[in-house]
Amino acid sequence: KRFGDKRVIDTPISEAGFIGLAVGASMLGLRPVCELMFWSFYTVAWDQIANNAGMIRYMSGGLINCPIVIRGPANGGTNVGATHSHTPENVMATIPGLKVVCPATPRDAKGLMKTAIRDNDPVMVMENTLLYGIEGEVPDPAEGDFTIPLGVADLKREGSDVSLIAHGRAVLTALEAAEILAAEHGIECDVLDLRSIRPLDEDAILDTVAKTNRVVLVDENKPFCGVSAQIAALIQEKAFDDLDAPVQRVCSLDAPAIYSPPVEREQLPTPQRVIDKVLDIL
């Protein structure tokens, strides 16, 4: 009612088509927000995302920018099969020019989305279907304009024994594990929510490592070349002397998403797997 019916456009299910259209529109001054039914379908629009949206600022010498947002669910755990359950935030983060965020709470989802729309570069917003029903506090618009800067992590829980570093729904897995570790083992965890994969808050990561000296990375990517692999490399390069134990990782099991609901639940990171890794290094 406020803006009319011209701002939301239904398109045929052709990711290459509607993302290509949005990329062109963004170059001419609009700020399109594209919805992917599943992020798994990024592959059919890879040319538009990586080569057009991601590269145009560089290739034009800064004369053209592409303020586009692409959002949608990127997760397993919903029993929709291997072809609808990819988590490609690690893939997107390899492209210079693309920014990637993974909100874990309603507050972060709002703040990051508003910032993404206002950003002058393409921002990929990786959501999680299993979080769509989560309720949480969101700042009242009457209290002022609320945004969250890209590239700023958030310490969701403070502790001094071990650092749990995660993004997206894995943050909730880490928080659940931290509650159990505190209640049953007296182990207090820092839980760092990355929120943004690229740009990455390296300072926050290095600060928590220096504080606890032990790290478990929790990540719904597959283990090979996933986000946690990049974080592990960062810690090894810049904080090796702070470590009292090897960096541990809890990822999705290295196989296509399994259709069976109980088996797929075990394929993803679980609080118990996080707890086991923590106990291994303490």
C-alpha positions in Angstrom: 0.0 0.0 0.0 2.8 2.4 0.8 4.9 1.8 -2.3 2.5 0.3 -4.8 2.6 -2.9 -6.6 5.5 -2.3 -9.0 8.3 -3.1 -6.6 7.8 -6.8 -6.3 8.1 -8.7 -9.6 7.3 -12.4 -10.2 9.6 -13.9 -12.8 9.8 -17.3 -14.5 12.1 -19.7 -12.6 15.1 -18.8 -14.6 17.9 -17.8 -12.2 20.2 -16.8 -15.0 17.4 -14.6 -16.4 16.2 -12.7 -13.4 19.6 -12.3 -11.8 21.0 -11.1 -15.1 18.1 -8.6 -15.3 18.8 -7.4 -11.8 22.5 -7.0 -12.4 21.8 -4.8 -15.4 19.2 -2.8 -13.4 21.7 -2.3 -10.6 24.2 -0.9 -13.0 21.7 1.7 -14.0 21.0 2.9 -10.5 18.4 0.5 -8.9 19.1 -1.7 -5.9 17.4 -5.0 -6.7 16.9 -7.7 -4.2 16.7 -11.2 -5.8 15.3 -14.2 -4.1 16.6 -17.7 -4.9 14.1 -20.4 -4.0 17.3 -22.4 -3.0 20.8 -21.2 -3.1 21.6 -24.6 -4.7 20.5 -23.0 -8.0 23.3 -20.4 -8.0 25.1 -22.7 -10.4 22.8 -21.8 -13.3 23.4 -18.1 -12.7 27.1 -18.3 -12.0 28.2 -16.2 -14.9 25.8 -13.4 -13.9 26.9 -13.6 -10.2 30.6 -14.1 -10.5 31.6 -12.6 -13.8 29.0 -9.7 -14.1 28.1 -8.7 -10.6 31.4 -9.6 -8.9 33.8 -8.3 -11.5 32.2 -5.1 -12.9 33.7 -2.6 -10.4 37.2 -4.0 -11.1 36.8 -4.3 -14.9 35.4 -0.8 -15.2 38.1 0.8 -13.1 35.5 1.8 -10.5 33.2 3.6 -12.9 30.3 1.0 -12.5 29.1 -0.6 -9.4 26.5 -3.3 -8.8 24.4 -2.8 -5.7 22.5 -6.0 -5.9 21.4 -8.3 -3.0 20.8 -12.0 -3.7 19.1 -13.8 -0.8 17.6 -17.2 -0.1 18.0 -20.4 1.9 21.3 -22.2 1.9 21.1 -25.2 4.2 20.6 -28.8 4.8 18.3 -30.4 7.4 15.0 -30.0 5.5 14.9 -33.3 3.7 14.7 -31.9 0.2 17.5 -33.9 -1.2 21.1 -33.4 -2.3 20.3 -30.9 -5.2 18.4 -28.5 -2.9 20.7 -28.5 0.2 23.9 -26.8 -0.8 25.7 -24.2 1.5 27.7 -22.2 -1.0 28.8 -19.3 1.2 32.4 -20.6 0.9 32.1 -20.6 -2.9 30.8 -17.1 -3.1 33.5 -15.9 -0.7 36.2 -16.9 -3.2 35.1 -14.2 -5.7 36.7 -10.8 -5.2 33.9 -8.2 -5.3 31.2 -10.4 -3.7 30.3 -9.9 -0.1 28.7 -12.7 1.9 26.7 -12.7 5.1 25.0 -15.5 7.1 22.6 -14.2 9.8 21.7 -16.5 12.8 19.0 -14.4 14.6 16.1 -12.2 13.6 18.0 -9.1 14.9 21.0 -9.9 12.8 18.9 -10.8 9.7 17.3 -7.3 9.8 20.4 -5.4 10.5 22.5 -7.2 7.9 19.8 -7.1 5.2 19.4 -3.3 5.5 23.1 -2.8 5.3 23.3 -5.2 2.3 20.7 -3.2 0.4 22.5 0.0 1.1 25.9 -1.4 0.1 27.3 -0.4 -3.3 28.6 -3.9 -4.0 26.8 -7.2 -4.6 25.9 -8.9 -1.3 25.0 -12.6 -1.0 22.7 -13.2 2.0 22.7 -16.9 3.0 19.6 -17.7 5.0 18.5 -20.9 6.6 15.0 -22.4 6.2 15.1 -23.8 9.7 15.6 -20.3 11.1 12.6 -18.8 9.4 10.3 -19.7 12.3 12.7 -18.4 15.0 11.4 -15.5 17.1 13.6 -12.9 18.7 13.9 -9.3 19.6 14.3 -6.8 16.7 14.8 -3.1 17.3 11.8 -0.9 17.0 12.0 1.4 13.9 10.7 4.2 16.1 14.0 4.0 18.1 16.0 4.9 15.1 17.7 3.4 12.0 19.1 0.0 12.9 21.8 -1.6 10.8 24.7 -3.9 11.4 28.0 -3.2 9.6 29.3 -5.9 7.3 32.5 -7.6 8.5 31.8 -7.3 12.2 31.4 -10.5 14.2 29.3 -10.7 17.4 30.3 -12.5 20.6 27.1 -14.3 21.5 28.4 -15.8 24.8 31.5 -15.2 26.9 33.8 -17.8 28.4 37.4 -18.4 29.0 38.0 -22.1 28.4 37.4 -22.6 24.7 36.3 -20.6 21.7 33.4 -21.9 19.5 33.4 -20.0 16.2 30.4 -20.4 13.9 28.1 -18.7 11.4 24.4 -19.1 10.4 22.4 -21.9 12.1 25.7 -23.4 13.4 25.7 -20.5 15.9 22.7 -22.0 17.6 24.3 -25.4 17.6 27.4 -23.9 19.3 25.3 -22.0 21.8 23.4 -25.2 22.7 26.6 -27.1 23.1 28.0 -24.2 25.3 25.0 -24.4 27.6 25.5 -28.2 28.1 29.3 -27.8 28.6 28.7 -25.2 31.3 26.0 -27.1 33.1 27.5 -30.6 33.0 31.3 -30.0 32.8 31.9 -26.5 34.2 33.4 -25.5 30.9 32.7 -21.9 29.8 32.8 -21.1 26.1 33.3 -18.0 24.0 30.7 -18.3 21.2 31.7 -16.0 18.3 29.1 -15.5 15.5 31.0 -14.5 12.4 27.8 -13.0 10.8 29.9 -11.9 7.8 32.1 -14.3 5.8 33.4 -11.7 3.4 34.5 -9.3 4.7 35.7 -11.4 7.6 36.3 -10.0 11.1 39.8 -11.3 11.6 40.4 -9.2 14.7 37.5 -10.8 16.5 38.7 -14.3 15.6 42.2 -13.6 16.8 41.0 -11.9 20.0 39.0 -14.9 21.1 41.8 -17.3 20.2 44.2 -15.2 22.3 41.7 -15.3 25.2 40.9 -19.0 25.4 43.8 -20.7 23.6 41.6 -23.4 22.3 39.2 -23.4 19.3 36.4 -25.5 17.9 35.0 -24.3 14.5 31.4 -25.2 13.8 30.3 -25.0 10.1 27.5 -26.5 8.0 29.8 -26.5 5.0 31.4 -29.7 3.9 34.9 -30.0 5.5 36.9 -29.7 2.3 37.6 -26.0 1.4 34.7 -24.9 3.7 34.6 -21.6 5.7 36.1 -23.3 8.8 39.1 -24.4 6.7 39.7 -20.8 5.9 39.4 -19.8 9.6 41.7 -22.6 10.6 44.3 -21.4 8.1 44.0 -17.8 9.4 44.5 -19.0 13.0 47.5 -21.1 12.1 49.1 -18.2 10.3 48.4 -15.4 12.7 47.7 -17.0 16.1 49.7 -20.2 16.2 51.6 -19.3 19.4 48.3 -18.6 21.2 47.1 -22.2 20.7 47.4 -24.8 23.5 45.7 -27.5 21.4 45.1 -28.1 17.7 42.2 -26.3 16.0 39.2 -28.6 15.9 36.4 -28.6 13.3 32.8 -29.8 13.3 31.3 -29.7 9.8 28.7 -31.5 7.8 29.8 -35.0 6.9 31.5 -35.1 3.5 28.7 -36.5 1.3 25.7 -35.1 -0.6 22.8 -34.3 1.6 21.0 -37.5 2.6 17.3 -37.7 2.1 16.4 -39.7 5.2 15.4 -37.3 7.9 17.1 -39.0 10.9 20.3 -39.7 8.9 20.5 -36.1 7.6 20.2 -34.8 11.1 23.3 -36.7 12.0 25.1 -35.5 8.9 24.9 -31.9 10.0 26.8 -30.5 13.0 25.1 -31.4 16.3 25.7 -30.1 19.8 27.0 -33.5 20.9 29.7 -33.5 18.2 30.7 -30.0 19.3 30.9 -31.2 22.9 33.0 -34.2 22.0 35.5 -32.0 20.2 35.7 -29.6 23.2 36.3 -32.4 25.6 39.0 -33.8 23.3 41.1 -30.6 23.7 40.6 -29.9 27.4 
